[in-house]
Amino acid sequence: MTEYLIRRILQSILVMFLVSIVTFGLIHAAPGGPVQIFLAPGQSPEVIELQKKQLGLDRPVHIQYIEWLGRMLKGDFGKTFKSGTPVASLIWPTLKNTIILMATSWLLALLIAIPWGVYNSTRQYGVSDNIAAIVGYAGFAMPAFWFGILLQLTFSLKLNLFPLSDMYTYGKEGNILDLLYHMVLPVTVLVLINLASYLRFSRASMLDVLSQDYVRTARAKGVPERLVVYKHALRNALIPIITVIGLDLPIVVAGATLTETVFNWPGMGRLFVEMAFAREYSALMAITMIITVAVILGNLLADILYALVDPRVRLGARGGEAS
Amino acid sequence: MKRKWSILVAGALALSLLVSACGGSKAPSGGSQTSSDEPRDGGTLTWSTTSDIITLNYFFINDTASQDVANLIYAYLYNVDEEGRLVVDDWCIASELPEVSEDGKTYTIKLKDTPKWSDGKRLTAEDVVFTLESFANKDVLSPQYANFDKIESVKALDERTVQVTLSTVFAPFETSGLYIQIMPKHAFEGYEPSQYKDAPFGKDPSKTIYSGPYIWTEWKQKQSLTFERNPNWWGPKKPHIDKIVYKIYADQNTEVQALLKGEVDLVTQIPVASLPAVEGKPGIKLIEGPGPVYDYLGFNFNPENWPDGFVPFAGIKTRQAIAHAINRQGLVDSVLQGHGVLLNGPFLPNGWAYTGAEINYEYNVEKAKQLLAEDGWTMGPDGYLQKDGHKFEFTLQFNTGNKRREAVAAIIQANLKEVGIKVNIEPLDFSSWIENHVTPGRYQAVLLGWSLSIDPDAESIFSSKFFPPNGQNSGWYKNEKVDELWVKGYSVIDPAERKKVYAELAKEITTDLPYVFLYQQNIIVGMRDRVKFKDEDKPVLSLPYGETRHIYNWWLSE
């Protein structure tokens, strides 16, 4: 296991390195630069050149990359072009806000979807299954911002039950109850959206396993249906679900731009879009790297969870039986 | 004071379409609602915005949000009246209007005795000298550098007197260079000019020093900024409102709903699409009027941008025909839904230099066709005009995501097809468009806008001295008479003389038509009824940042 982990970590470092080169290259290759956005129109080329020089944008891209890498290895995310604000001071508070919102909705979605999907697989086309199908279609079909505005109009403006937007009431920052109160509507939107795919997925995965031979064998030898479903089948059905969970983990840090925008949640999705429009290269790189780390961690987590669920993968699958 | 691209990208997401009913709603009258009850002190005003500030370090401010709130915390050297003339009032630092020398190059500025910084230090001539010198210093690299590059020297004659000498007579300097806020010299001690941007001043409220009626007490990024009355405010009158919260909304829709719910007292830019949601709602008043912005259709006269070097816009009659062929009033009625006014020339109709000498090209397809025929265009077999073997066809560029310009471009395309001109539409990402096409002057035609500065001078847009890449005459327009008139316009100091020059310019430029001037968009301000002000303190929407111009005199009724 240790050897496996070390190998994975080394791979991850290589992946991060490659991702950073590609992203850096793409960001700099994109037309339009920060200087054009920053300066008032009508500056002489001389002033534009000076500005580029001061911001370090006059040097070749590979030199700029090496400088960026050097700073990054020291843990310095750099500063924004426009105001010289340290990027770290923009990102960490935003990241925290996003994790609060996204982790809650994501976990809630999983906690609802997996048991419900499993239950539905045992009663295919029953009432509960049909309701789940409707919820699933609705979640897929409804645009997040539209649903968000609908909730705002109904539950905030009309019924006055929940706050319209924001994380906290002005002056109540840090108050957990106030935060929870403000989370109800955006979390509802995000849960519904995530629910759809997890519901369909867990149900399908379960149905797949339930039709396999060993399940029939278990049933044939008289094992009670409850045990067949929850002991024999569930474990195997979880493996593909875990893969999806691992792949989806990065959304917890990447944020949900539309929902954050509608509910005025100060999160990463909004920050990324703003920084992209302003061509703030350092901030864009920092956010990309954070998401890359999340992708790698998500995959790693999925692998570790496989091992927990399925003993066959525990020893790095070397010499183990393939399934 | 500042000239900016009028971007108004309409937000990355353009969500605002939702609340719209797209009805042809009538514009509310521009009249303000005043209250007979007497001002009272106290209360918190919540003012909303759709973007966070970038910095409150004045040297680097180049965005609306930052300047909005900088206006609360830093006193101006001079203020301007409703028509954009320099004035001295209770809130500014200077004690009398600047004295201009015989040769028109030297301005002597006298300061009041009272101004002081929030840390107790006196605001002196040294600070004024420091501010002007820093703007004019290339190492500081202020985005506003171009407004100060004519400064030859600045010196403090004594603690209360500053003398600014320009290298040449330049009348617009009165507003571009003197209608400014002053920075504290002692806050930048120990920093090289090239490091001013790195100073914590303007980023951390506790490390910023103030001279205005309010001080900045808190910044919760992407959420809100808080301003409280400056306990060390030096002016004779105190602001009525205790606290101003500048609250940031990511989405204009949410912002408007917050106004409806009463969570916000003041919204300075209500999108036209959201108007039906707020119009006639109890507890909300709306103030509307043309803003200091306009959109135009710009021609490019550089043969390098055209196949075989044939510029179809070369003939004056052709340009006039295009102006006649575009239903400009139709644009105002349909695209702006009436929330805008026709604009015929490059001067603000509410500004002091406006005389109405512009030519108005009314919508007249027959006249357009006739003018085109007179200019030698004949109808080709494909339904498009041609001349010397060239088809009349051009590409019109504008920025993606701007719903207004998208709609306008489509109408221009249809209007010009009527008279036999083929328009191809090309929307482009704003930043790369400006860099690759507008700044270097590489395009055939553009749909773009300007935010107007207070002074009428626009030499850098229309004079052949300012061809790319040195200036903003990106269409390579050349008219020697126009070139001379701009120079004349800023070389005389007397406003009455200047006004005559600009009247002549207005006529010449709208006859020759380097642009087809389209319209001024309205600004719509929404506020809760509890926000009160006297008539003389109402928003002046034709001025940049005029929405909250006299906010210090406003009060809250409850």
Chai-1 contact restraints between the chains, C-beta under 6 A:
chainA,res_idxA,chainB,res_idxB,connection_type,confidence,min_distance_angstrom,max_distance_angstrom,comment,restraint_id
A,P31,B,S432,contact,1.0,0.0,6.0,A-B,restraint_1
A,P31,B,N436,contact,1.0,0.0,6.0,A-B,restraint_2
A,G32,B,S431,contact,1.0,0.0,6.0,A-B,restraint_3
A,G32,B,S432,contact,1.0,0.0,6.0,A-B,restraint_4
A,G32,B,E435,contact,1.0,0.0,6.0,A-B,restraint_5
A,Q36,B,S431,contact,1.0,0.0,6.0,A-B,restraint_6
A,Q36,B,I434,contact,1.0,0.0,6.0,A-B,restraint_7
A,Q36,B,E435,contact,1.0,0.0,6.0,A-B,restraint_8
A,I37,B,S431,contact,1.0,0.0,6.0,A-B,restraint_9
A,F38,B,P143,contact,1.0,0.0,6.0,A-B,restraint_10
A,L39,B,P143,contact,1.0,0.0,6.0,A-B,restraint_11
A,A40,B,N62,contact,1.0,0.0,6.0,A-B,restraint_12
A,A40,B,P143,contact,1.0,0.0,6.0,A-B,restraint_13
A,P41,B,W5,contact,1.0,0.0,6.0,A-B,restraint_14
A,P41,B,Q472,contact,1.0,0.0,6.0,A-B,restraint_15
A,G42,B,A146,contact,1.0,0.0,6.0,A-B,restraint_16
A,G42,B,S460,contact,1.0,0.0,6.0,A-B,restraint_17
A,G42,B,Q472,contact,1.0,0.0,6.0,A-B,restraint_18
A,Q43,B,A146,contact,1.0,0.0,6.0,A-B,restraint_19
A,S44,B,N470,contact,1.0,0.0,6.0,A-B,restraint_20
A,P45,B,P469,contact,1.0,0.0,6.0,A-B,restraint_21
A,V47,B,Y145,contact,1.0,0.0,6.0,A-B,restraint_22
A,Q51,B,L141,contact,1.0,0.0,6.0,A-B,restraint_23
A,Q54,B,L141,contact,1.0,0.0,6.0,A-B,restraint_24
A,K82,B,I54,contact,1.0,0.0,6.0,A-B,restraint_25
A,S83,B,I54,contact,1.0,0.0,6.0,A-B,restraint_26
A,S83,B,T55,contact,1.0,0.0,6.0,A-B,restraint_27
A,G84,B,K197,contact,1.0,0.0,6.0,A-B,restraint_28
A,G84,B,D198,contact,1.0,0.0,6.0,A-B,restraint_29
A,T85,B,K203,contact,1.0,0.0,6.0,A-B,restraint_30
A,F145,B,L15,contact,1.0,0.0,6.0,A-B,restraint_31
A,I149,B,L18,contact,1.0,0.0,6.0,A-B,restraint_32
A,L157,B,K261,contact,1.0,0.0,6.0,A-B,restraint_33
A,L164,B,Q257,contact,1.0,0.0,6.0,A-B,restraint_34
A,L164,B,A258,contact,1.0,0.0,6.0,A-B,restraint_35
A,L164,B,K261,contact,1.0,0.0,6.0,A-B,restraint_36
A,S165,B,T254,contact,1.0,0.0,6.0,A-B,restraint_37
A,T261,B,L13,contact,1.0,0.0,6.0,A-B,restraint_38
A,T261,B,A250,contact,1.0,0.0,6.0,A-B,restraint_39
A,T261,B,D251,contact,1.0,0.0,6.0,A-B,restraint_40
A,V262,B,D251,contact,1.0,0.0,6.0,A-B,restraint_41
A,N264,B,Y249,contact,1.0,0.0,6.0,A-B,restraint_42
A,N264,B,A250,contact,1.0,0.0,6.0,A-B,restraint_43
A,N264,B,T254,contact,1.0,0.0,6.0,A-B,restraint_44
A,P266,B,K222,contact,1.0,0.0,6.0,A-B,restraint_45
A,P266,B,Q223,contact,1.0,0.0,6.0,A-B,restraint_46
A,R270,B,A250,contact,1.0,0.0,6.0,A-B,restraint_47
A,V273,B,A12,contact,1.0,0.0,6.0,A-B,restraint_48
